[in-house]
Amino acid sequence: MSIVRTVTSTALVAAALALGVAGCTASASVSRTVSADAFATSVADALEEEVGTRPDVDCGDDAIPVVDGDEVHCDVNTPGYDVVYDSVSTISTESGDEYAVSVVVDEQPKG
């Protein structure tokens, strides 16, 4: 799964979270959904690749439909800090089961 993201979190992650990030490839199941955990892992993988620190990412509990243009909100947190940021991941579908995600993380923590 190709992943592009912008993330804002404390110190190092704060600067990196406001950047565009290239990510990995992943695939969705035949029903075109991916588990929330798998989606969160893809987001975390791409962010870790970009900033060198693996964030905690929580995209909820429900399976995520892989639909072109859909937006998914996930919480992003740098381990060791009690600061959580909202992120919006926009899904773009490719051929077959492949899809890409563009992630933007808020510059301000959740209130």
RALIN-V568830 format. One record per residue. RES is the residue in three letters. PHI is phi in degrees with one decimal (none if undefined). Layout:
BEGIN
res = {RES,RES}
phi = {PHI,PHI}
END
This chain:
BEGIN
res = {MET,SER,ILE,VAL,ARG,THR,VAL,THR,SER,THR,ALA,LEU,VAL,ALA,ALA,ALA,LEU,ALA,LEU,GLY,VAL,ALA,GLY,CYS,THR,ALA,SER,ALA,SER,VAL,SER,ARG,THR,VAL,SER,ALA,ASP,ALA,PHE,ALA,THR,SER,VAL,ALA,ASP,ALA,LEU,GLU,GLU,GLU,VAL,GLY,THR,ARG,PRO,ASP,VAL,ASP,CYS,GLY,ASP,ASP,ALA,ILE,PRO,VAL,VAL,ASP,GLY,ASP,GLU,VAL,HIS,CYS,ASP,VAL,ASN,THR,PRO,GLY,TYR,ASP,VAL,VAL,TYR,ASP,SER,VAL,SER,THR,ILE,SER,THR,GLU,SER,GLY,ASP,GLU,TYR,ALA,VAL,SER,VAL,VAL,VAL,ASP,GLU,GLN,PRO,LYS,GLY}
phi = {none,-78.3,-134.0,-121.0,-145.9,-124.1,-134.8,-133.7,-150.5,-60.3,39.4,-57.4,-69.4,-58.7,-67.7,-71.5,-72.9,-98.2,-111.8,-85.3,-128.0,-85.2,-129.3,-103.8,-110.4,-148.4,-133.2,-101.0,-72.9,-55.6,-79.2,61.0,-129.5,-135.9,-65.8,-59.8,-65.1,-65.2,-64.5,-62.6,-63.5,-63.4,-63.5,-63.6,-58.7,-67.1,-67.0,-63.0,-61.7,-78.5,-105.4,82.3,-126.4,-85.7,-81.4,-85.2,-128.1,-126.4,-110.1,88.4,-115.1,-84.2,-59.4,-107.1,-67.3,-94.4,-125.3,-53.9,90.0,-65.5,-112.2,-123.8,-91.1,-133.6,-89.7,-123.3,-143.9,-84.5,-52.9,94.1,-119.3,-95.9,-119.5,-117.2,-115.3,-81.4,-132.1,-121.2,-107.9,-99.6,-90.1,-127.2,-87.9,-120.9,-76.0,61.5,-90.6,-77.5,-150.4,-121.0,-130.3,-109.7,-116.1,-123.9,-104.4,-56.2,-79.6,-109.0,-65.6,-64.9,-85.3}
END
